[in-house]
Amino acid sequence: MTPAGAGAAAFRAALAGVPRHALRDVGGLLAPDGTTTVAFGAAAGTLLVLFEALSEPPLEVGVPSGGPVFRDECVELFLAEPGAPATYRELVVNPAGAVYSALVTNPDDSRATWTVSPGEPPRGLLVDVAGPPGGTQPRTWTRWTCLLGVPLGSFRASGRDTPPGSLFRANAFRIARGRTTRFLALRPTGRSAPPDFHVPSRFAPLRIPDAVFHSGDGRTA
């Protein structure tokens, strides 16, 4: 991974005026509750994704990088490259900055037939997590943000550059694990009992370099 620093500050500034999209219950029946938003942008061959979350401490935070970070309070990005909508990269980050990365192939929208290959994050991935000022422990945070900078060249299995106008498919999620537990999605999967994010047929188009996320009915999310 790439250490956060001046690059992260510049990316955050670039996203200051970008529309925020609210996450909602993964089942799709409840309206967005305003606790979590995500914004998309692009710069210099890098996809920028900024999550902003309100939380209810004490938070579940403790899994180290490479472990099952999805068992903690976390945000998640699923991203499929052009031409392979059923194969996608899963990136999960908790408030302590721990990262889980896996390559998933899931043509049937089913855990019974999928293949999951955990591994190192894409080369050059930038992860920048921030909480309230004051140096408090992440488990006590009442709000937190996570910036991901995904280099699209190293993300693609082919290693090829991403031509202008390339159409990826993506979804964004959060698992809120504090006083209550909630499973939230930008584009709900319709599966809430049990909650399931791994439904690639529910991913929506994400065009690069504009990084505009579109809902399934043609509207921006």
Secondary structure as UniProt FT lines:
FT   HELIX           6..14
FT   TURN            15..17
FT   STRAND          21..22
FT   STRAND          24..25
FT   TURN            26..27
FT   STRAND          36..43
FT   TURN            44..45
FT   STRAND          46..54
FT   TURN            65..66
FT   HELIX           69..71
FT   STRAND          74..80
FT   TURN            82..83
FT   TURN            85..86
FT   STRAND          87..93
FT   TURN            95..96
FT   STRAND          99..105
FT   TURN            107..108
FT   TURN            111..113
FT   STRAND          115..118
FT   TURN            123..124
FT   STRAND          126..130
FT   HELIX           138..140
FT   STRAND          143..151
FT   HELIX           152..155
FT   TURN            157..158
FT   TURN            164..165
FT   STRAND          167..177
FT   STRAND          181..185
FT   TURN            193..194
FT   HELIX           200..202
FT   STRAND          204..207
FT   TURN            208..211
FT   STRAND          212..214
FT   TURN            216..217
//
